[in-house]
Amino acid sequence: MRVLITGGAGYVGSALVPALAREGAAVTVLDRMVFGNFLPPQENVEVVAGDVRDRALVRRLVPGHDAVIHLAFLSLDSDYEVGGAVAREVNEGGLLNVLAACRAAGVERLIYPSSCSVYGAVPGDRLVDEAGATAPLTDYARYKLSTERHLLATDGLCRTIVRKATICGRAPRQRLDLTVNRMTAQAVCTGRIQVSRPERVRPSLHVQDACRLYRALLAAPVERVDGQIYNAAFESRTVLALAELVRDEVPGTEVAVAELPGGDTRSYRVCSDKLRRDLGFEPRFTVREAIAEVRAALAGGAFSEPLEAACFHNARGQREHDWSAVPVTG
């Protein structure tokens, strides 16, 4: 199988690409390299430094692939600091470029990682499934929902959407700004985790389980997954409970609750029964294992300036990047 992965040098892509290559897939990566390239050299992996906004480049790369996994997205949960025009061009324009190229080239399937953030704030302990109401609270979630709709309105190829939980765990291109990873870095580096809105509920998904899921979708019969939306969210916990789990893994950590003005109000318990029923998918990795992996890497000095370096924090890295450096053509 030949697979094109946009954004393939990012957090999830840096774990997914080597896994697919080890299984014999020929993988092409298209990535702007905002955070650098942490992909190990592999014989059946081609890495192209480029931008999904570049229509001509996308049209050139897509033909010859059996499937596309579209990871390329400005992934922030707060309002975009890179500017609304850039966010729209990358998030919506990039997907539309990829969709058009896939249809023109006869690509069989496209897998699109969306987010549980589209559900917004679900009251109480109610589980929300894929048919549940969407009420995005951030620009990130609004773009995820609008791009889902673009995808479902396009025919001519198999389209599958994954509404994933917050990713955690160790990957070659590490993120330390996501909930579990951030708390672990704070615990190891400062001995203190500060929690705001502790009652908010967040499900988690280990980065290795995310990779397993995308691989399972590549192998699934087209007729089973075409036009489907799947929640991929496990181990739902309150933010406070996540902090306490990190404290258990990093002894001596203080957990402090302090309400901050504004802040993140998203909260959702998400049902993933459809994924279990249709694909038989079950997670193999736990949040506790993710904490242990990130803690070990931090303790071993794997990350330089983990709380400050832009390469570990999407908002900082994207804010500092020159988004006009690659011309948009076509």
N, C-alpha and C positions, 0 to 999 in steps of 0.2 A: 504493500500500500504506500502511496505517495501522499504526504500530508503537509499542507502549508499552515504554519502557525504564525499569525500576526501577534506582535507583542510577545514573541516567544523567548526573549531574553529577560523578561520580568520575573517576578517572584514565583508564580506558578509555572510559567514557561520554563524557567531554569531547572525545574525538577521534572517537568513533563517531557521535554525534548530528549534528554538522555534516556529516559525510560522507554520512549517509543523507538529510539534508535537501537537500543539493546534488543528489542523484540523484533528487529528486522525492518522496520518502516524506514522509508527514505523521507527525510524531513527537511523542509525549507523554512527558515525563520526570517520573517520580515520585522525589523524592530528599529526604532529611531535611536536606540542606545542612550536614552536620557541618563540612565544609571550605570552605563557601561555594559560590557559583555562578560558574564560569568559562566558561559556555556563551555564545557570541556570540549576540546577538539575530538570529533568523531567522523569516521570515514563517510558515513551516509547522512551527514548533516551539512547543509549549505546555509550560511548565515549572510543575509543581505541587510546592510545598514540603509534604512529608508523609512518613508513615512506613508501611512495609509491614506493620507490626503492626496498623495501623488497618483492621480488616476492612471497615467501612462505606465508608471512602474507597477501598479497593481495589476493592470491588464496584461503586462508582460509576464508577471510571475505566476499568475493563477493557472493558466493552461498546463495540462499534464498532471494535475493533482487530482486524487480521488476524493479528498476531503479537505476542508478548511476549518480550523479552530480559531475563532476570532477573539483573541485575548486583548488586542490593542484597545485601550480605553484610558482616559484620564480618570484614575480611580481615587477620588477624594470623597469623603463623606460631608465635608463642610462646603461652603460656597467656593467656587473656583477662583483661585488667585492668579491664574494665568490669563484671565480675561474670557469673557463670554464667547467672543468670536472664535477663539482658538478651541475652547471646549466643544463648541457646536461643530466646528470643522472636523475635529478628531473623532468625536463620539458618534455624531450622526452622519456626517459626510464620509468618514472612514468606512462605516458599515455599508452605506449605500454604494460606495466604490467597490467594496468587496463583493456585495450581492450582485451588482451588475456584471462584474467580471466572472463570477461563478456561473451565472446563467449563460453568458456568452460562450464560456468554455465547456459547458456541459459537466461541471463538477457535480458529483453525486450527492454530497451532503455537506452541510455547514452546521457546526456546533457553536452555540453562542452562550457564554457565561454571563448571566444577568445577576441579580442580587435579591436577597430577602428584604433589602432596604425598601423595595417597592411597596411593602405592606405598611410602612410607616409606624404607627403606634397602635397595637392591638390591645384592647382593654382586658384586664383580668388575666385568667389562666387559659383563655380560649385558644385552642389550636387553630391555626389558619392553614388551609390547603391551597392548592393551585387555583381553585375557583373562588377563593376569598377576595374581598374587596381590596383594591390597591389605593394607597393614599400616601404617595412619596412626600417626604419632608425636606429633602435636600436636592440641590441641583444634580448631584451624582445619581440619586435614585430616579429623579424625573427623566434624566437622559437614558437610564437603563430601561425605564418603562416605554419611552417613546421609541427606542430602537427595537425593543421587543415587537412593537406594533408594526414597524417597518418590515421586520423579518417575517411575521406571520401573514402580511399582506402580499408577500412575494411568492410566486409559485415557480415551478421549473426545477426545483431541487428539494432534497430532504432537509428540513430545518428543525433543529432541536434546541430548546432553551433550557438552561440550568439556572434556577434561582438559588445561588449558593449562599451558605452562611459565611460568617467571618472566618477567614482562613487563619490557620496558626501552624506553628512548627518550623523546622529548619529547612532551608533551601539554599542553593548556591548563591542566588541573588536575594539576600535576606531583607525582609521588611521588619522593622521594629516599631512601626506606628499602628499596627493592628492590635486589637484589644488584649488578647492573651500575650502576644509577643511584647507589647509595650509594657504591660504590667510586670512581666518577667524581667525585662531590662531595667525597669525602675527598681525592682526588688534587689537585683544583683548589684546594681551600680550605686544605689542610694540607701538601700535598706528600708524604703518607704514607698507605699503605693497610695496615691490620693484618688479617692473615688467620689464622683459627683453623680447624683441621681442613682443611688445604689439599687433601687428597686427595678430598674430597667432590665428586661430579659433579652439575652442574646444566645442564639445557637452558634455552635462552632463546627468547623470542618477542618480536619488535618490536611495539610498540603498534599501529603501522599495519597490520601483518600480522594482528593480532588483529581489527582492524576489518574488514579484507578478508574474513577467514574468516566473521565473523558475517553480513556482507552476502551471501556466497556461500551460506550455509545458509538465509537467507531466500528465496533464489531457487531452491534445490534442490527437486526433486520430493519431495512429502511421502512417497511410498512408499519412496523411497531412504533417507531420513534418520530416519524414525520409529523411536523406540526404540534409536537408535544411540548409542554412545559413541565419541568420537574423541580420540585424543591429538593435541595440537598443540604439538610440542616439537622445536626444531631447534638446531643448533650446540651440541651437548653438550660441555662443557668442565669440567675441575676448577675448583674455586674459585681455586686458585693460578693456573691458566692464564688465568682471567678477569681477575685482578688484574694479571697481566703484560701482557694485552692493553690494559688501561687505561693501564698504564705506558707502553706504546708510543705511545699517543695523547696522553698528557700527559707529555712529557719531563721528566726530573728527579725523577719520583716514586719514592719508596722503597717497596718491598714488604717488609713485616716479618711473619714467621711467628711467632705466639705462641699456644701452647695455653692456652685459657681454661677454667675449670671449667664443667661442664655444656655448654650451648651446643647448637647445631643439629647434629643427626647425620643429617639426610636426605641421601640420595645416590641418584641414579637416572639411567641412560641410557635414554631413552624412544624407542620406535619409532613413527613417524607414517606408516607405509606405508599404513594403511587410509584415512587422510585423502587421501593422494595417489591411491589407487586409486579410491575412491568419488566424489571431487569434483574430482580433478585439481589439488588445491591444492598450490602451492609457495610458499615465502616469497620476498618480493622485497626485503626489508630485512635488513641484517646487524647483528650486535652491534657491530661496529666503527662502523657508521653511527649506532647509538644512542648510543655513547660520544661521538662527535663532536658530535651534536646537543645533548646535555646539557652537554658541555664548553663549547660556544659560548654557550649560554644562561647558564651560570654566569659565564663570562668577560665577558659583556655586561651583567652586573648584573641579570638577569631575576628573580632570587630574592633576597629579603631574608632574611638569617640562614638560609642553606640547611641548615646542620647542626643547627639548633636549633628553627626555627619549626615549630609543631605542624601547620600546614597542609600540610607536606611529608612528615610522618611519621605514619602511621596510628595507631600505638600511643599517641603523645602526644595527638593530636587527639581520639581516642576516649576517652581517659582524662579529658580536661579537659571533655568535652561533658556537658551535662545531659540524660540520656536520658529523664527524666520530663517534659520540656518540652512534648511533644506528647501529648495524651491518647490512649489506646487505646480505641476505641469499637467497638460492634457485637458 
